[in-house]
Amino acid sequence: MTATETATRLLNNYVAGRWTAATAATDTLDVTNPATGEVLARVPLSGAADLDAAVRAAREALPAWRAVSTIARARKLFDLRGRLVARREDLARSVTVEMGKTIDDARAEVARMIEMVEAACAIPTTMQGRVLEDVSRNIDAETIRQPVGVCAAIVPFNFPAMVPFWFLPFAIACGNTFILKPSEQVPLTQQIAFEELDALGLPPGVVNLVNGGREVVEGILDHPGIDAVSFVGSAPVAKIVYERAAQAGKRVQALGGAKNHMVVMPDAVIDQTVGGIIGSAFGAAGQRCMAGSVVVTVGEAHDRLLPPLVEATEALSVGDGLEESTDVGPVVSCAARDRIRDWIGRGVADGGRLVVDGRAAHDDTHPDGAFVGPTIVDDVAPDAPIVQEEVFGPVLTIVRAESLDDAIAIVNRSRFGNGTSIFTESGAAVRRYRHDVEAGMVGVNIGVAAPVAFFPFSGWKDSFLGDLHAHGTDAVDFYTRKKTVTSRFFSSGQGHGSYFVEN
């Protein structure tokens, strides 16, 4: 082991209320700053025994945590919210350093993370059931919600702060215990979050963190002590997660990939439309499942849109996300950079016209950085692979359509159905689009149609497997089981009657 390796911090897991070393780790991976190439830490690839310890801790904590009143659980989340607000800049800088997105993007992500906690604080209201008196003579019926049990989440690299909190606060607010497997590429931000969770004084085992890779993921899918699994990642892996976890009898929500289309109508307000497209396509270097990566121009909208869009794209600065002046940071790794560059070349080879080429983008200060500049490929065929497949980088393709009907058909041919947007001032076009388009989240003159915390993240088609989505009211449904109680009570002098009378 070199001196550098010796000095690099080895991350711990968090199990049963304390930080603990991975005892069954098979290896470690470097956590690298994608802008500079600097090694930030080493993450252990925990083994089955490490996961099993977390599951045992979570199961042991479940009865006591379930017995805590809903208002007391909510107050713990109020405390957590305050702690995260106090650490919001630390969290944002951690997101930028380990994942690459600009500091402004990272701050916005942390704000959404905190918003999830705020929404979960409403659990004394949102977890309420239903009661109907006198369903029959002197008989009442009620439906109550109870926790599912031990819940786990497997989360991706692109939102190190926010996506874990699509799940964690809602799960524990409902009385479940929780195990998080962060992405091994970006594990540092959740180390900060769990420092604040540790300070809450929760019963040991209510929240647990297990670092790792494939072995931990497969263990979560198969472990008989885990009752529910949440996953965010690519579509092929989401399908495997959904099938394997469901086969093991678990409740599952699996959020997969996306290829989001933005339709621009001839009457669109062009300057506002350009701003919406730029933020959607190139924010977070295009590494988000709600990024708009295909623009469908209808009729004359193409010639109105393209010149200002190209001008605005070419004005974007590429560099280290910690620099306040940077518009587009690096992608998550050099391997991702090379893959994205290959996709750009393939799009051109398939007939696209390259109008902005970001393949040569670099930062003179950080020659080892994983940089890809904003790229636009125009006049792409609707069935071209670069239109159909998820590139997950700052690459925008433009497809032409003759009419709104044609545009809707192009959007609906995609096997994905995460999000879509339309830019127009026509109410009739909006109504037609939102009614006919096959996507779960729709933006109207909004580039990123991601919902706030109290609405569900409602992807369709290959973008989601399951029937209950992340956060919003769906989160409470996912993290609780309904129990219906039919009751009748007798007192002296009261006739017994029959349940079936007057039904």
N, C-alpha and C positions, 0 to 999 in steps of 0.2 A: 504494500500500500504506500502510495506517495505521500509526501508531506501535505500536499494540497488536499488529497482525499481524506487524510486524517483530520484536517482542520474544517472540512465541510460538514455542516450540521446534518445529522441523521434524524429524520422526523420520527416522532412517536405516534402510536395509536392512542385513542382515548376510550377506555373501557372501564365500566363499573365505577365511574366517578373519578378516575385518575388517569394521568398520562402514563403509558406503559410501552416498553419496547416490544416490537414484534418478535416473538420467540420462535416462530416457525417460518421466518422469511427465507425465501429461496435465493433472493438476489436483491440488489438495489439498483435504482435508476437515478441518473442525474436530472435535477430540475433546473432548467436553463432559461435565462433571460433571452427571448428570441430577438431582441433588438441588438444585444451586445455579444451574445454567445457565452456570457459569464455563467458559471455553475453556481446556483443559489443554494442548493441543498441536495441531499440524497433522500429518496423516498424508498422505504422497504416494500418489497413485494411479499406481503404477508401471506401466510399459508392457512390451511384449513383449521388448524388448531387456534390460530388467532381469531378467525371469524367465529368459531365455536365458543370461544370465551366471551365474545361480545353478545352472541345469541343467549348464552346462559345468563349473563348479567341482565339482559333486557327482559328475559322471561321472569327472573327473580324479582325484578323491580315492578313488573306489571300490576300485581294486585294492589300494592301500596299506592302506586301512581293513579290507578283507576279510581281508588277510593278518595282521592283528593277532589274537592268540590270543583265544579266548572269555574266558578268565580275565582277560586284560589289559583287554578291553572292559568286563567287569563291574566291574573296579576303578575304571575311569573313572566308572562310574555310582555306585559307592560314594562317590567324591569329590564327585560332583554332589549326591548326597543330603545330604551334610554341608553343602555350600554353600547349598542351598535351605533347610535347617533354620535356618541362621544368618540367612537373609533372610526368614524366613516372615512376620514382621510387616510388613516392607516390601511383600511380595507381597500380603498380605491387604488392607492399606490401599489399595494400587493397585487391587485388584479393586473395593473399595467405591467409591472415588472415580470410577472411569471407568464402572462398570457399575451401581452403586447398591445392591447387596444389603447387608444389615446386616453389621457387622464380625464378628459371631459366625458368620454364614453364610460370610463370606469366609475366616475362619480355618479353618472346616471344609473348605472347598474346597481350600485350600492343603495341608491335611493329606492329602486324597485325592491331590492332585498328587504329593506326596512318596511316598505309598504306591505309586503307579505306578512310580516309580523303584526303590523297594525290590523290587517284584515282578520288574522287569526285571533286577535284579542276580542273579537265579537262573538266568540264561541258560546257564551251563555245564551245568546239569542239564536245563532245559526244552528246550534245543535238541538234545538227544541224539537219535540215530536208533535203529535196530533192527538186530540181527545174528542170523542163524540159520545155525549151522554144519551142514554136511552136508545141504543140501537134496537133493543127490544124492551119489553116492560121490565124496569128495574135493572137493566143490564147495560153496562158501559163498555166502550172499547177505546183503547188508546194504543198508539204506536210510539215507542221510545227508541232512542239511539244509544247504542253501547259500542265501546271501542272494539276494533277488529283484533288487536293483539300486538304482536311484534311486527313492525314494518321496516322495510329497508328501501334505500334509494341508491341507484347507480347513475352517476351524473357525468356530463361531458366536460370538455376543456374550455368551451367558449364563453361560459358565464360562471366563473369560479365562485362568485359571491351569490348571485341571484338564484340560479337554478336549484341548488340544494335547498334553498328556502322556499321554493315552490311547494315543498313537501314537509320539511321538518317542523315548522311551527304549527301547521294544521294537524299533523299527526299527533304531536304531543298535546296540543290543546284538546283534542278529542279523547284523551286518556290512554293513547297507545304509547308504547316505547319504540325507540327508533335507532336504526343503524345506518350510517352514511358511508358509502364507498366513493370518495372523491376521485376525479380523474388523476391518474398518476402523473400526467403532464403538468397539472396545476394544483398541487395539494396545499400550497402555503396559505392561501386566503382562508380556508376553513380551519387552519390552525388558529388563526386570530379569532374567528367566530366561536370556536370551541373554548378558547380562553374565557370569553364572556359567558358562554353557557355554563362553564365550570363555576363561575362566580355566582350563579343564581342559587346555588345550594339545592339543586334538584336531588331527589333520591338517587343514589348510585345506580347506574344502569338505565336510566330513562333515556339518555342520549349517548350514543357511542359512535366512534369513528374508526374505521379500519382501512388503512392504506393498502393498496395492492393493485393487481392486474387481473388477468383472466382467471386465475385460480379462485380469487375471492368472488368474482362475478359468478362463476359457475357454482360456487358454494352457496351464494345467496339464492340462486334459482332452485337449488336442490334441497337446502337444509329444511328438515321437517319442523324446526322451531321458528321459522319465519312464516308469517301469515299473509303478508301483502308486499308486493314489489312495485316500485316506480322506477322507470328507466327513461333516459333521454339520450339519443345518439343517432347513428345512421339507420336507415330503413332496413337493410338486411339484418343488422344485429337486433333491431327492435323486434323483428319477426321471430328470431331465434329465442329471444328473451320471453316474448309473449307465449310462444308455444311450450317452451320448456317449463316455465314457472307455472303456467296453467295446468300442465300435465301433472305437476307436483301438488295440485290442489290449492294454489295460491290465488289471491285476488291480484290482478295485474293491470297496470296502465303503462303502455310503452309508446313513447313519443319518438317518431322516426324522422327521416329527412324531409327536404322540401325543395321545391323549385317554384318560387313565387313570381307571378306575373303581374305587371303593372300596365294597365290599359290606358292609353292617352287618346282622348277624343279630340276632334278638330276644334271644339270650343274651349279647350282647357286653358286656364290662366297660366301662360307659359313660365313666367318667372317663378311663381309658386310651385309649379309642377317640377321644374328643374331642381329646385331646392329639395323637394320631397324625394325625387329619384336619387339625387346625390347622397342624401343621408341614408336612404334605404340600401342602395347598392354598395356603397363604399364605407359606411360606418362599420366600426369593428373589423375593418378590412374584409368585409363581406362574410365574416365567419359567424353567422347567426342564422337560425332556422327561419327567421322572419325577414331575412334580407330579400329585397326585390332584385332578382338577377336576370329577369327577362322583361323588356319593354315591348309592348304590342302597340304600334301606332296605327290609328285608324285614319285612312284617307290622307288628307293634306296635313294632318298632325305631324307626320314624319318630317317634312321640310321646315315646319315652324319650330319643331323641338330640337332637331339635331345640332344646328350651329351653336345656340347658347349652351346646350348640354355639353358639347365638346369643349367649349371655352371654359366652362365652370370646372369640368373634370381636369383639364390641363393645368388649372390654377391651384389644384390641391397639392399640398406639400407632404412628402413622405419622410418619415424618420422615427426616432425614438419617441414612444408615446408619452414619456415623462416630460418632454418639451411641450410647453403650453401652445406653441405655435404649430405643432404638428397636426395635420388633418387626418392622415392615414398612417397607422403604425404598422409594424411587421405582422406577418402571419405567425402561427404558433410555433413553427419549426422550419428548418431548412428543407426537410423532407416535404412538408406541405408546400413550401415555396416552389420546389422543383416540380411537384405534381401539378400545381396551378399553371406554371409556365407551359407545361406540356399540353394542358387543356387549351390554352390560348392558341398554340400552334396548330392543334387539331381543328379548332374552330375555323381558322383561316384555310386550312387544307380542305375543309368540307365546303368551302365556298363563301365564307364570311369575309367582309371587308373590314380590315383593321383600321379604325379611325383614331384610336388612342391606344398606344402600346406601352404597357407598364412593366414589361419583362426586364428592362434594363435598370429599373429603379434601384437606388442604393443610398446608403448614408455614409458619406466619407469618414465620419467619425467612428462608425461601427462597420467595418468591411465584412465582418462575419455575421451580420444581421440577416434575418429571414424576410427580406423585403420583396414585395411585389406591388408595383404601382397600379392605380386605378386604370382599368382597361375597358374599352368599348369595341365590340365587334358588331358591325352593322350588316343589314341585309342577310340575315341568317335564315335558313329554311326552318319552318316550324318543327320539322321532324329531325333536325340535326342533333347529334348526341349532346352537343354543348348546351342545347336548349332543353333536352329531356333529362339530363343527369345533373346531380348536385355537384358543382365545382367547389363550393365553399371557399371562395376567395373574392377579391375585388374585381370581378369580371362581369360586365354587363353586356348582354346580347340584345339586339334590336330586331324585331320581326315585324313585317308589314301586314296589315289586314285592310280589306276594302270596306268593311262595315262592322258595326257592333256585333252583329250575328257571327261574322267571321272571327272576330276577336274572342267571343265567348267560346266558340268551337275550339280555337287554338288553346285557350286556357284549360278547357275541360278534357282535352286529349291527354293532358299530363297525368301520370299515375299518382302524382302527389296532390294533396289538397290542403296544405297548411294555411297559407294566407294569400290574399290578392288585393289589389287596389285599382280603383278607377279614378281618373282625373278628368273632370267635366263640370260644367255648370248646369247641365240638363238634369232636372229631377226625374224626367221620364227615363233617361238612360241609366241613371243610378238605380231606379226601382227595378228596371229590367235586369240589370247586371246582378244586383244583390239577390234577386229571385232565382236566376238561372245558373249562376256560376257555382261550380262544384268545389268549394273551398270553405273551410270552417271559420275563417276570420277574414273579414272584408273591410278595407279602408276606402273611404270616400274623400278624395283629395288629401290623403294621408299616406305617406310612403311606407311606414311600419305600422301595421294594424294590430300590434300586440296588445291584448287587453290589460287593463289594470287588475289589481289583485282580487277584486271582488267579482270579477267575471271569469268564466273558465277559458283556458287556453285550448280552444276547441278545433284542433286539426281534424281533417278528414282523410279518407282513402289511405294510401301507403304512408301518410304522415302520422297516423295514429292507429294503434291497436288497443282495443278495450272499449268500454262504454262510459267510463267516468274520467273526465279530463283533470288536468292539473289546476290547482287553486280555484278560487271562486266557490260557488255553492257545490260544485262537483267534488271539491276536496273534502267537504264534510260528509258527503255521501260515500266517497271512497273509503274514508278512514273510520266509518261507523257501520255497524250492522243494525238493521231494524228488527225490533221485537214487538209484536202485537199482543196485547193482553186484553182478554175479554173477562169481565168480572161481574159478580153478583154477590151481594151480602144479605144475610138473613137476620131478622130480629124477631123476638117473640110476638106472636099475633099477626105476622106477615105471611101470606100465602106463598107457597113455593113457586107456583106458576110453571111456565115452560119457556125454554129458550126460543122455541119455534113459534110461540104465540105472537102475533102481530109483527113478525119479521118482515 
